[in-house]
Amino acid sequence: MLGQMLDCVIPSSSTRRPKPNLSLPSQQGSSADVTPSSTAQPSPTINLTREYTLAIQTSSYSEIWSKIHPGDPSYEDLELGEGEAHEGQQRLTHVLNPSRECVDEALQHARPSTLTRLVSDYFDHSENTSHLCLLLHDSVRRARLIYHDLQNLLDVLPLDSDPYCLTPSQCDQAFDIFLQFDRLDNPFPCPNSNNFHDMRLCFSQLNQRLQHRLCKSRSRVQRLRHATTCFAVCLIGTVVGVCIAAVTVASHALIALVAGPILPAILPSKITKKEMAHLAQLDAAAKGTYVLHNDLDTIDRLVERLYTAVEGDKFLIRLGLERGRDRHPIHEIAKQLQKTHRNFLVHLMDLEEHICLCFSAINRARSLLLEEIHLNQSRYS
């Protein structure tokens, strides 16, 4: 009876569902287009599963993984104590690249402007995202820690046999472990926490500011190019007119005399090149903002799923604790936990992988943006 009630409350999933082989077809033409089948070309596809697999096999991913997973095998069993905040700051300095010091040094030489403020805000937001990822990685560590005894219990209990196979000693041990698990807090932040909401809001607002500045910068570059082109046409017309009027004079010498100082003016001006450099920085920051905003959405969904899974396990365990040390409820609760725990471990690994991927994306975007800043400074220093 209890087993039927538990199945109704939380559906069991005894095996991990394989990741789907997602293939996205490219955009097709409209239905009004008529194309003979003999000349139709196969549309290219994007295999997301393969792309994900390749992403977690890159050297940058492996480097991040090794930095946040020390070689000590007892690392996962460490309690996170009073020195957690200081340890987290040290790990952030160790993982974040380019570091805050490198960024500050580059921005010190930049003239205060809207562009500088936008770039500085991007670096701050990406650093805050890295800090959030480290906190979530600590949540993964806590989850492995609080499930350690429970997992060992599920491994030794004879759950495939009759409940009467459980000994009084095993029932007492299971009850004590259930009681200990129930007293522990959920290691993951609740879905309504402000961490993700505030971070996504910051990136959303920053993206709007970047897009606004990008539009203004592109418009200015177009105006400058148009003005340069018009000026060049006028100058060339002037040179031709002077040459025709002075046909009896040494025309070649006159052309050289008139066109010499004028032709450089029709080349792209210094202000256009500088605006293009600013445009490259804005574009790098906008791309980084877009990628990190999407990464946060994915990680948020993974965290919400794990939080819900822990709460579901707590609910099951409370049902068992209400019925005392009797072998029948303990046997049913343990069987349900065994089914859900397999998927929980899979989701835990998914979150860990996405945290590392997010770190890699942050470092890659920061490096590209800082490279654009250094390139601009070297040109106009």
N, C-alpha and C positions, 0 to 999 in steps of 0.2 A: 504493500500500500504506500509506504514512504517512498519507495523507488518510483512509483507512478507519479506521485506528487512532485518529486524533484525533476522528473523528466518534463513535466508541464511548466515548471518554473524556469528552468534553464536547459535549453536543448543541448544534448551532448554532441560532441564532434570528436570522435576518437582518433581520427587521422587528419594529418595536415592536408589541406586542399592544395594541389599543385598550383604554382603560379601560372596563370593563363598565358598562352603564347599570343600576346597581343600584336596584331598586325594592323596598322592603320593605312587604309588606302588613300592615295593622293586625291586631291579634289578633282572631280570629274566635270565634264562639260554639262551644259543644261540638257534637259530632256528633248529640247527642240532640235538639238544638233543631230544630224543624220550622218553616221559614219559607217561605211561598209564594214562588215565583220572581218573581211579578209585583210583590211588595212588597219584594223584596230591594234594599238600597241598595248602591251601589258602594263598596267599602272604600277609604279614603284611603291613599295611598302616599307614601313618602319617597324622593325621587331623590337618592341619595348623591353621584352624580357632579355633579349640578347644585349641590348644597349645597357641595361642595368647590370648584367653580369660583367660586361666589359668595364663598366665604371668602377666596380668594386675590385677589379684586378689591376688597376693602374698603380703606378709607383707612388703617386701622391696620396692615394687612399691607404696604401700599406704604411706609408710614413706616418700619417695621422693615427692609424690604428695602433702602431707601435708606441706612439707618444702618450696616448691615453690608456694604454694597457701595458703597464710595466711588466718586465719579464718574470717578476716574482710570482710563482703559482698561487701563493696565498693572498694575492691582491684582492680577489673577489670576496674574501672572507673578512676583510678588514672593516672594523667599525669606523664610521665617520663621526669623529668627536669634535672637541672644541677647536682644534686647529683646522677645521674644514675650510673656513673662509680664506685663511692665509694660504692653505694648500691649493685652493681653487684659483687664487690669483697667480700663484707660481705656475700652475699648469696652464693657465691662460697665456701667460708670457711665453711659455715653452711651446704652445701650439700655434698661437696667432702669428701670422706672417703676411706682410711686413709688420713689425712690431709698432707699438704706439710711439716709441722714441723715433723710429725712422720716419713715420708719418709727420710727427710734430716738427722734426728738423726740416722736412721738405716744405711744410706749410709756413714755416717762419719766414722763408724767403719769398713767399707769394704776396702780391699786393692785395690788401683787403678789398674784397668785392663780393658781389652776389655769387659768383662762381666759386670763390674760395670758401664761402660759408656753406654752400651746397656740398662741396667736396668734403669739407670737414665734418658735416652732419652725416654724410654717408659712411665715413670711416668710423665715426662714433657708433652709429647704428649697427654696423657690421661687427664691431667689437662687442657690443651688448648682445648680439645674437650668438656670438661665440661663447660668451659667459653663460647664456641660457642653455646652450647645448651641453656645456660642462655640468650644469646643474641637473640636466636630464640624464646625463651619463651617470651621475651619482645616484639618481633614482633607479637606474638599471642595476647598479651595484647593490643597492638596498633591497631591491626585489629579489635578486639572487640570494641574498643573505637571509631574508625572512622566509623564503621558500625552501631553504636548505634542509632543515629538519623534516619538513613536510614531505619533500621529495624522497628523502631516505626512508621515511615511513611507508610511503606508497610502493617503494621498491621491494620491501620485505614482507608486507602483508599478503596473505594468500587470498587475493580478491577474486580469483577465477573459480574458487571453490565455494562450498556451502558456508554461510555465516557461522555455523557451529564450529568450523575449523579455527576460528579465532580463539585464542586462549585468553583467560582473564588478564594475564600480564600484558598481552598485546592491546587489549581493550583499554587498559589503564594508560599505557604508553600513548595510544592514539588520542585518548581524551585529553591528556596533559598537553600534547602537541597542538591539538585543536584550540585548547584554552590559551596557550601562548600565542598562537597565530592571531586569535581574535583580539588580543590586547594590543597588537601592533598597529600602527597607523598605515594607511595606504601610502606607499612610497611615491606615487605619482600625483601630480597636482590635479585637482578636480577640473572638469571641463569649463566651469564658470570662473576659473582663476583669471587674474588680470595679466599674467605674464604674456600669454600669447596675444591676447586682445590688444594690449598696449603696444607690443612690438609690431604687430601687423598694422596698427593704426599709424605708427611712426613711419613705416615703410610706405604706406599708402599716401600719406601726406608728402613725404619726400619725393615720391614718384610724380605726384602732381606738380610740385615745384620744379622738378627737373624737366618734365615735359613742357611746361610753360616756358622755361628758359631755353630749351632746345628749339622750340618754335621761333622765339624771338631771334636766337642766334642764326638759325637757318635763313630766316627772312633777311637779316642784315647782310649775310654773305651773298644772297641772291641780288640784293640791291647794289652791293659793291661791285659784283661782277657785271651787272647790267650797266652801271655807270662807267665802269672801265671800258666795256665794249663800245658804248656810244662815244666815249671820248676818243677811243682809238680810231673809230670810223671818221670822226671829224678831223683828227690830226692827219690821217692818211689823205683825206680829201684836200686839205690845205696844202700838203706837200705836192700832190699831183698838180694842183692849180698853179702853184708857184713855179713848178718845173715847166709847165706848158707856156706860161707867160715869159719865161726867161730862156726860150729855146735858142735864142741867138747867143746866149752866154754859155759859158762852160757848164753845161747842165749837170754833168756827173759831180762836179765839185760842189755845185749849189745843193744838190740833193743830199750829199754827205754833210754839208754845212747845216742844212735845215733839219734833216731827219736825225742826225747824230744825237742832239740833246733831247729829241722828242720821243723817239722810239722806246727808250726805257720807260717812259710814262705809261705806255700801253701794256706793259707787263703787269702781272698781279701785284698789287700794292702790298706793303708791309702790314698794313692794318688788316687786309684780307687774310693773309697767312696767319696772323695772330688770332683772328676770329676763328679760323679753321682749327687751330690748335685748341682753343677753348671748346669748340664744338666736339673735338675728339674726347676731351676730358668729360664733358657732359654726357656724351654717348656711353662711355665706359661706366660712369656712375649709374646711368639709367639702366643699362643691361644688368649690372650687378644687383641693383635694387629689385628688378623684376625677378631674377633668379632666386634671390634670398626670400622674397615674399612667397613664392611658390613652395620653396623648401619648408618654410615655416608652416604653411597650410598642411603639407604632407605630414610633418612631424607632429603637428597638433592632432591630426586624426589618429595617428598611431598611439599617441599618449592617451587620448580619450578612450581608445579601444582597450588599452592595458589597464587603465583606471577602472573601467567597467568590469573587466575580467576579475580584478582583485576584489572588487565589491561583491561580485557574484560568488566568489569562493568564500568570502566572509559570511555571506548570507547562508550558504550551504552549511558551513561549520556551526553557525549559531543554531540552525535547526537540529544538528546533531547534539550540541551541548544541552539543548533544552530537554533532550530525552535521556540524559545521563550516560552511564557507562555500559549500557546494554549493547550486546554485540550486533544485533540486527540494525539499528540506526547507524552505528559506527561503520558497519560493513557497507551499507548503502551510500553513506556520505563519502567514504573513501573511494568507492567505485566511480562515483560521479566526479570527484576531484581528479582521479587518475585520467579520465577522459578529457576533461577541460585543460589539464596541466600540459598536455602535449602541445596543444595549440598555443597556450600561453608562452611556452618557451620559444616557439617559432616567431610569435609577434615580438617577443623581447629581442630576439636577434635582428628582426626587421628594423626595430627602432635603433638599435646600436649601429647598424649599417647606414641608416639614413643620417644619423648624427655625424658619422665620419664623412659621408658624402657632402653634408652641409659645410663641415669644416673645410673640405677641399675647395668647394665653390667659393667660400668666403676668401680664402687665401688667394685663389686664382684671380678673383675680381679685384681684390686690394692690390695685388701685384701689377695688374694691367693698368689700373688707374694711377698708381704711383709712377709707373714707367712713363705714362703720358705727361705727368707733372714734371718729371725730371727732363724729359725731352723738350718741353716748352721752355723750361728755365735755361737749358743749355743754348737754345736758339736766341733768346732775348736777354741774356744776362750781360 
